[in-house]
Amino acid sequence: MNKPTVAVIGASRDRSKYGNKSVRAHAEKGYEVYPVHPAETEIEGFKAYRSVLDIPVPLDRVTVYLPPRLGLLALEDIAAKGTQELFINPGAESPELIAKAQALGLEPILACSIVAIGATPSQE
């Protein structure tokens, strides 16, 4: 059985940041994790990708941990790549981002993707 796939946009090497906690939580819950970061090559032992478009597999979930102004820039690539679920995590949302996501045919889920998989974001 194939593992579900997730791209973590805004993944970080800093273990205190939610973009890092999401990488670890999704991996612990059985996801195949694809961190997305413009400068990093590896995060928590996973190959990091500069863009969601560089990920070589279809994505079941994309979870965004970026400030809204940067999230807006990522939406067209997310729409082009495609995903079954798009999580816009707390702090990453804005009315403009939500409107643009919907205009691109995405259905943003405004919730913490870590909580959605049954993990606790406050865990180290």
N, CA, C and O of each residue as an XYZ file, in Angstrom:
496
protein
N       0.840     -1.187      0.000
C       0.000      0.000      0.000
C       0.882      1.247      0.000
O       1.835      1.350      0.773
N       0.550      2.183     -0.872
C       1.331      3.414     -0.958
C       1.007      4.352      0.195
O      -0.131      4.441      0.655
N       2.042      5.045      0.646
C       1.849      6.059      1.681
C       1.200      7.286      1.054
O       1.460      7.590     -0.110
N       0.352      8.001      1.810
C      -0.135      9.279      1.293
C       1.033     10.265      1.212
O       1.990     10.174      1.981
N       0.941     11.200      0.276
C       2.015     12.161      0.052
C       1.604     13.546      0.537
O       0.441     13.938      0.444
N       2.585     14.274      1.055
C       2.341     15.644      1.511
C       3.529     16.527      1.168
O       4.682     16.157      1.390
N       3.226     17.711      0.617
C       4.239     18.748      0.441
C       4.060     19.751      1.567
O       2.958     20.249      1.799
N       5.146     20.042      2.259
C       5.125     21.042      3.337
C       5.823     22.287      2.792
O       7.051     22.359      2.733
N       5.005     23.262      2.396
C       5.545     24.496      1.826
C       5.823     25.461      2.964
O       4.927     25.843      3.718
N       7.091     25.845      3.068
C       7.525     26.639      4.219
C       8.180     25.754      5.261
O       8.301     26.132      6.426
N       8.601     24.569      4.833
C       9.331     23.671      5.733
C      10.593     24.382      6.214
O      11.145     25.234      5.518
N      11.033     24.024      7.400
C      12.173     24.697      8.009
C      13.080     23.686      8.692
O      12.632     22.626      9.129
N      14.373     24.031      8.778
C      15.302     23.196      9.548
C      15.201     23.499     11.038
O      15.670     22.716     11.864
N      14.592     24.631     11.386
C      14.434     25.055     12.780
C      13.324     24.224     13.424
O      12.153     24.375     13.077
N      13.690     23.349     14.361
C      12.734     22.414     14.965
C      11.653     23.102     15.797
O      10.666     22.462     16.161
N      11.816     24.397     16.108
C      10.786     25.108     16.865
C       9.697     25.687     15.953
O       8.652     26.122     16.436
N       9.938     25.692     14.646
C       8.972     26.270     13.709
C       7.950     25.221     13.268
O       8.260     24.035     13.155
N       6.734     25.686     13.024
C       5.657     24.769     12.651
C       5.915     24.083     11.309
O       5.457     22.961     11.093
N       6.640     24.741     10.412
C       6.984     24.104      9.144
C       7.873     22.882      9.336
O       7.842     21.960      8.521
N       8.661     22.866     10.401
C       9.463     21.693     10.735
C       8.626     20.670     11.482
O       8.704     19.473     11.206
N       7.825     21.142     12.430
C       6.976     20.231     13.195
C       6.029     19.469     12.275
O       5.725     18.301     12.518
N       5.567     20.128     11.223
C       4.673     19.477     10.264
C       5.393     18.360      9.510
O       4.830     17.285      9.301
N       6.623     18.612      9.107
C       7.415     17.565      8.426
C       7.506     16.334      9.321
O       7.249     15.215      8.878
N       7.872     16.549     10.585
C       8.039     15.430     11.518
C       6.709     14.743     11.834
O       6.636     13.514     11.863
N       5.664     15.530     12.071
C       4.359     14.947     12.431
C       3.786     14.121     11.287
O       3.275     13.024     11.510
N       3.866     14.639     10.065
C       3.337     13.886      8.922
C       4.129     12.595      8.706
O       3.549     11.552      8.404
N       5.447     12.667      8.861
C       6.270     11.460      8.717
C       5.887     10.425      9.774
O       5.766      9.237      9.476
N       5.699     10.886     11.008
C       5.333      9.970     12.097
C       3.962      9.331     11.877
O       3.705      8.229     12.360
N       3.088     10.017     11.153
C       1.742      9.502     10.887
C       1.668      8.716      9.569
O       0.583      8.361      9.107
N       2.833      8.453      8.978
C       2.868      7.562      7.817
C       2.840      8.221      6.456
O       2.653      7.542      5.446
N       3.020      9.519      6.405
C       3.047     10.217      5.119
C       4.437     10.146      4.492
O       5.444     10.066      5.195
N       4.476     10.175      3.171
C       5.714     10.399      2.431
C       5.825     11.920      2.327
O       4.984     12.561      1.697
N       6.861     12.501      2.942
C       6.946     13.946      3.106
C       7.907     14.566      2.091
O       9.005     14.065      1.850
N       7.452     15.670      1.512
C       8.245     16.432      0.546
C       8.329     17.885      1.029
O       7.442     18.688      0.740
N       9.406     18.225      1.770
C       9.571     19.610      2.219
C       9.847     20.532      1.027
O      10.549     20.160      0.087
N       9.284     21.735      1.086
C       9.529     22.732      0.045
C      10.149     23.959      0.706
O       9.566     24.569      1.603
N      11.354     24.304      0.233
C      12.091     25.460      0.750
C      13.011     25.936     -0.363
O      13.672     25.115     -1.000
N      13.074     27.242     -0.615
C      13.861     27.717     -1.756
C      15.370     27.553     -1.632
O      16.070     27.592     -2.644
N      15.891     27.373     -0.426
C      17.344     27.328     -0.255
C      17.864     26.026      0.341
O      19.025     25.679      0.124
N      17.049     25.305      1.076
C      17.519     24.093      1.747
C      17.529     22.902      0.774
O      16.736     22.849     -0.166
N      18.435     21.959      1.015
C      18.482     20.742      0.197
C      17.947     19.531      0.956
O      17.572     18.527      0.351
N      17.914     19.633      2.292
C      17.425     18.532      3.118
C      16.843     19.096      4.413
O      17.411     19.998      5.029
N      15.696     18.541      4.811
C      15.070     18.930      6.078
C      14.613     17.660      6.778
O      13.833     16.880      6.232
N      15.107     17.462      7.990
C      14.756     16.284      8.805
C      14.985     14.968      8.047
O      14.220     14.016      8.195
N      16.036     14.930      7.244
C      16.382     13.713      6.525
C      15.640     13.517      5.209
O      15.866     12.522      4.520
N      14.768     14.435      4.851
C      14.024     14.356      3.590
C      14.616     15.338      2.591
O      14.977     16.457      2.956
N      14.717     14.926      1.338
C      15.165     15.836      0.286
C      14.189     16.995      0.208
O      12.975     16.792      0.169
N      14.723     18.218      0.184
C      13.888     19.412      0.065
C      13.862     19.865     -1.391
O      14.840     19.713     -2.122
N      12.738     20.417     -1.790
C      12.516     20.877     -3.160
C      12.336     22.386     -3.165
O      11.765     22.959     -2.237
N      12.829     23.022     -4.221
C      12.714     24.480     -4.344
C      11.279     24.909     -4.616
O      10.863     25.991     -4.201
N      10.532     24.075     -5.303
C       9.149     24.393     -5.678
C       8.307     23.130     -5.591
O       8.819     22.021     -5.745
N       7.035     23.298     -5.346
C       6.116     22.162     -5.349
C       6.100     21.509     -6.740
O       5.825     20.315     -6.861
N       6.392     22.284     -7.776
C       6.411     21.742     -9.138
C       7.570     20.771     -9.366
O       7.530     19.973    -10.303
N       8.588     20.830     -8.530
C       9.752     19.942     -8.664
C       9.524     18.571     -8.028
O      10.320     17.657     -8.242
N       8.467     18.416     -7.264
C       8.195     17.144     -6.587
C       7.752     16.123     -7.629
O       6.821     16.392     -8.388
N       8.402     14.946     -7.686
C       8.190     14.003     -8.795
C       6.987     13.065     -8.663
O       6.845     12.141     -9.463
N       6.128     13.281     -7.682
C       4.977     12.388     -7.482
C       3.704     13.216     -7.329
O       3.776     14.400     -7.000
N       2.532     12.606     -7.563
C       1.274     13.313     -7.272
C       1.146     13.550     -5.768
O       1.654     12.772     -4.960
N       0.468     14.626     -5.407
C       0.339     14.990     -3.996
C      -1.086     14.802     -3.504
O      -2.047     15.243     -4.135
N      -1.199     14.135     -2.359
C      -2.492     13.993     -1.704
C      -2.823     15.251     -0.911
O      -3.982     15.655     -0.821
N      -1.791     15.864     -0.338
C      -1.993     17.024      0.531
C      -0.860     18.012      0.312
O       0.297     17.632      0.137
N      -1.221     19.289      0.325
C      -0.244     20.372      0.387
C      -0.607     21.180      1.620
O      -1.766     21.543      1.816
N       0.396     21.459      2.453
C       0.153     22.250      3.657
C       1.097     23.451      3.633
O       2.302     23.306      3.430
N       0.531     24.632      3.844
C       1.271     25.883      3.666
C       1.579     26.533      5.010
O       0.686     26.795      5.816
N       2.872     26.785      5.228
C       3.385     27.497      6.401
C       4.206     28.683      5.933
O       5.410     28.747      6.180
N       3.567     29.613      5.264
C       4.231     30.815      4.771
C       3.409     32.028      5.182
O       2.199     31.913      5.374
N       4.045     33.191      5.320
C       3.254     34.403      5.500
C       2.344     34.581      4.269
O       2.710     34.166      3.169
N       1.172     35.190      4.447
C       0.232     35.294      3.333
C       0.824     35.866      2.043
O       0.490     35.392      0.957
N       1.695     36.876      2.140
C       2.245     37.471      0.911
C       3.088     36.465      0.130
O       3.126     36.518     -1.099
N       3.764     35.550      0.826
C       4.535     34.509      0.136
C       3.630     33.364     -0.303
O       3.839     32.772     -1.361
N       2.637     33.056      0.502
C       1.669     32.031      0.127
C       0.959     32.369     -1.166
O       0.697     31.491     -1.988
N       0.648     33.648     -1.348
C       0.014     34.093     -2.600
C       0.872     33.733     -3.805
O       0.354     33.320     -4.843
N       2.183     33.890     -3.664
C       3.100     33.596     -4.763
C       3.158     32.097     -5.071
O       3.449     31.709     -6.203
N       2.886     31.263     -4.084
C       2.975     29.811     -4.261
C       1.696     29.203     -4.835
O       1.724     28.078     -5.333
N       0.582     29.921     -4.775
C      -0.705     29.329     -5.146
C      -0.795     28.847     -6.588
O      -1.369     27.790     -6.849
N      -0.237     29.603     -7.525
C      -0.333     29.178     -8.927
C       0.412     27.868     -9.152
O      -0.058     27.004     -9.893
N       1.577     27.717     -8.513
C       2.320     26.456     -8.631
C       1.539     25.311     -7.981
O       1.517     24.200     -8.510
N       0.902     25.573     -6.846
C       0.101     24.540     -6.180
C      -1.046     24.111     -7.091
O      -1.315     22.919     -7.239
N      -1.716     25.080     -7.696
C      -2.826     24.763     -8.602
C      -2.329     23.978     -9.812
O      -2.992     23.042    -10.260
N      -1.163     24.356    -10.345
C      -0.608     23.661    -11.512
C      -0.212     22.226    -11.153
O      -0.403     21.313    -11.956
N       0.332     22.026     -9.962
C       0.737     20.697     -9.518
C      -0.484     19.835     -9.222
O      -0.550     18.666     -9.603
N      -1.445     20.438     -8.536
C      -2.647     19.703     -8.150
C      -2.471     19.002     -6.822
O      -1.368     18.583     -6.471
N      -3.562     18.876     -6.084
C      -3.568     18.195     -4.794
C      -5.009     17.897     -4.405
O      -5.933     18.592     -4.827
N      -5.188     16.873     -3.607
C      -6.527     16.563     -3.117
C      -6.926     17.496     -1.977
O      -8.098     17.846     -1.838
N      -5.940     17.902     -1.153
C      -6.206     18.766     -0.004
C      -5.184     19.888      0.051
O      -3.990     19.665     -0.153
N      -5.659     21.090      0.327
C      -4.782     22.236      0.525
C      -5.074     22.825      1.897
O      -6.135     23.407      2.119
N      -4.130     22.670      2.810
C      -4.260     23.243      4.143
C      -3.545     24.587      4.183
O      -2.371     24.695      3.826
N      -4.269     25.601      4.620
C      -3.690     26.915      4.900
C      -3.688     27.029      6.420
O      -4.734     27.213      7.042
N      -2.517     26.918      7.001
C      -2.383     26.860      8.452
C      -2.572     28.223      9.104
O      -2.417     29.251      8.445
N      -2.907     28.243     10.399
C      -3.091     29.515     11.098
C      -1.882     30.430     10.924
O      -0.739     30.012     11.109
N      -2.151     31.674     10.568
C      -1.094     32.645     10.319
C      -0.710     32.741      8.853
O      -0.074     33.713      8.445
N      -1.084     31.752      8.055
C      -0.765     31.757      6.623
C      -1.924     32.288      5.788
O      -1.784     32.492      4.582
N      -3.072     32.512      6.432
C      -4.257     32.900      5.692
C      -4.408     34.411      5.579
O      -3.905     35.172      6.406
N      -5.111     34.820      4.538
C      -5.551     36.201      4.376
C      -6.748     36.149      3.436
O      -6.875     35.204      2.656
N      -7.623     37.143      3.495
C      -8.760     37.147      2.575
C      -8.316     37.072      1.106
O      -8.938     36.380      0.300
N      -7.241     37.785      0.767
C      -6.742     37.781     -0.615
C      -6.243     36.386     -1.013
O      -6.517     35.923     -2.120
N      -5.520     35.724     -0.121
C      -5.010     34.385     -0.408
C      -6.162     33.400     -0.607
O      -6.143     32.604     -1.546
N      -7.151     33.453      0.260
C      -8.292     32.542      0.151
C      -9.030     32.776     -1.165
O      -9.383     31.823     -1.860
N      -9.263     34.043     -1.506
C      -9.966     34.374     -2.747
C      -9.180     33.883     -3.964
O      -9.765     33.337     -4.899
N      -7.866     34.072     -3.956
C      -7.049     33.639     -5.097
C      -7.045     32.117     -5.201
O      -7.142     31.573     -6.301
N      -6.933     31.427     -4.073
C      -6.956     29.957     -4.089
C      -8.262     29.467     -4.712
O      -8.257     28.580     -5.565
N      -9.368     30.045     -4.284
C     -10.672     29.635     -4.819
C     -10.783     29.966     -6.296
O     -11.347     29.181     -7.058
N     -10.259     31.105     -6.718
C     -10.286     31.486     -8.135
C      -9.477     30.514     -8.992
O      -9.779     30.314    -10.169
N      -8.455     29.918     -8.398
C      -7.621     28.940     -9.110
C      -8.220     27.525     -9.063
O      -7.633     26.579     -9.588
N      -9.383     27.394     -8.434
C     -10.041     26.092     -8.368
C      -9.614     25.241     -7.185
O      -9.932     24.053     -7.123
N      -8.901     25.838     -6.255
C      -8.491     25.127     -5.047
C      -9.539     25.336     -3.962
O     -10.229     26.355     -3.945
N      -9.653     24.385     -3.072
C     -10.578     24.509     -1.947
C      -9.754     24.518     -0.658
O      -9.521     23.467     -0.060
N      -9.315     25.701     -0.235
C      -8.436     25.759      0.934
C      -9.147     25.322      2.211
O     -10.294     25.688      2.467
N      -8.440     24.537      2.994
C      -8.901     24.120      4.318
C      -8.169     25.012      5.314
O      -6.944     24.952      5.416
N      -8.907     25.835      6.046
C      -8.297     26.775      6.983
C      -8.227     26.114      8.350
O      -9.120     26.270      9.182
N      -7.150     25.374      8.561
C      -6.977     24.617      9.803
C      -5.519     24.192      9.901
O      -4.767     24.255      8.928
N      -5.145     23.764     11.083
C      -3.790     23.254     11.304
C      -3.712     21.815     10.800
O      -4.430     20.940     11.285
N      -2.846     21.578      9.837
C      -2.722     20.226      9.273
C      -2.115     19.250     10.279
O      -2.323     18.042     10.167
N      -1.372     19.756     11.255
C      -0.799     18.884     12.285
C      -1.924     18.329     13.153
O      -1.965     17.130     13.428
N      -2.826     19.187     13.581
C      -3.979     18.767     14.378
C      -4.862     17.827     13.562
O      -5.405     16.861     14.097
N      -5.007     18.110     12.266
C      -5.888     17.308     11.396
C      -5.441     15.853     11.289
O      -6.261     14.976     11.016
N      -4.162     15.585     11.499
C      -3.691     14.196     11.447
C      -3.603     13.562     12.833
O      -3.115     12.442     12.987
N      -4.080     14.292     13.834
C      -4.118     13.736     15.188
C      -2.861     13.938     15.993
O      -2.638     13.235     16.979
N      -2.035     14.884     15.595
C      -0.811     15.198     16.334
C      -1.010     16.511     17.094
O      -2.008     17.206     16.906
N      -0.053     16.833     17.948
C      -0.123     18.060     18.737
C       1.005     18.990     18.315
O       2.175     18.632     18.448
N       0.678     20.183     17.806
C       1.726     21.097     17.327
C       2.715     21.520     18.394
O       3.849     21.868     18.066
N       2.323     21.502     19.668
C       3.225     21.956     20.725
C       4.313     20.948     21.065
O       5.254     21.267     21.790
N       4.185     19.730     20.542
C       5.203     18.714     20.820
C       6.512     19.088     20.131
O       6.511     19.626     19.024
N       7.602     18.804     20.783
C       8.909     19.018     20.163
C       9.160     17.865     19.293
O      10.205     17.796     18.646
